[in-house]
Amino acid sequence: MGKVDKSSSKVAAMFNSIAPKYDFLNHFLSLGIDRIWRRKLVNRILKDSPEMVLDVATGTADLAIVLAKRNSRVRITGIDISDAMIAIGENKVKSAMLHNRIDLKVASALKIPFPDNHFDAAMVAFGVRNFENLAQGLKEIYRVLMPNSVFAVLEFSMPKTWPFNLIYRFYFKTFLPWIGGLVSGNRQAYSYLPDSVVEFPQGQDFVDILKSIGFDKVDIKTQTFGVATIYIAKKSTL
């Protein structure tokens, strides 16, 4: 497997192409378990009672909508480099009558268009592995967070327990690209997914990167036999 091309233009074009089928495939290919993972992340975010939350790589705003429905006071700004995903997200936000509390923008995690110490929480679901420059994206998130704010990450990971790891690898590397390509019309995008997950620094490796940026008190919680992982970090106080 060669190194995955994560240039912003390539990633944006790929997600633009699969945007119409993105939500359906997310839920179908995870058997709906992705909804449970998102709720767990939102539950942790809400423990800190945030008022202004940044949702990085918001996609079609699934995570932002879950959070807004759970708490009527929180305001969420979602950013994503895919304008097609943002357009779908805006329609979903309007349909949910949450447009007064969720604001979506086309923007890159590598250059977040907000001042320092602006948000009191940040979150990202299935997005950090797509950053063209992981360290730069994490530094930007750190910059716009207030001191002592929580940063929650939900990301795919590869199970390590036999024999589930072998079964899942076959599903992930063979079945998922086939059915994803069949439904979306873009097999390459659903081949990119497993390749990007395998390449992403998982577990303690990702924790070490977060700590090198300045985050501390990092907690790891694996989900569903290790198929996904939730990372919870705090921006250190000044």
Salt bridges, closest charged atoms under 4 A:
ASP5 OD2 - LYS10 NZ 2.84
ASP23 OD2 - LYS92 NZ 2.75
ASP34 OD2 - HIS27 ND1 2.87
ASP34 OD2 - ARG38 NH1 2.52
ASP48 OD1 - ARG44 NH1 2.97
ASP48 OD2 - LYS234 NZ 3.39
ASP62 OD2 - HIS27 NE2 3.64
ASP62 OD1 - LYS92 NZ 2.48
ASP103 OD2 - LYS105 NZ 3.34
ASP116 OD1 - ARG143 NH1 2.82
GLU140 OE2 - ARG143 NE 2.77
GLU155 OE2 - ARG129 NH1 2.70
ASP195 OD1 - LYS173 NZ 2.75
GLU199 OE2 - LYS3 NZ 3.73
GLU199 OE2 - LYS6 NZ 3.69
ASP219 OD2 - LYS221 NZ 3.46
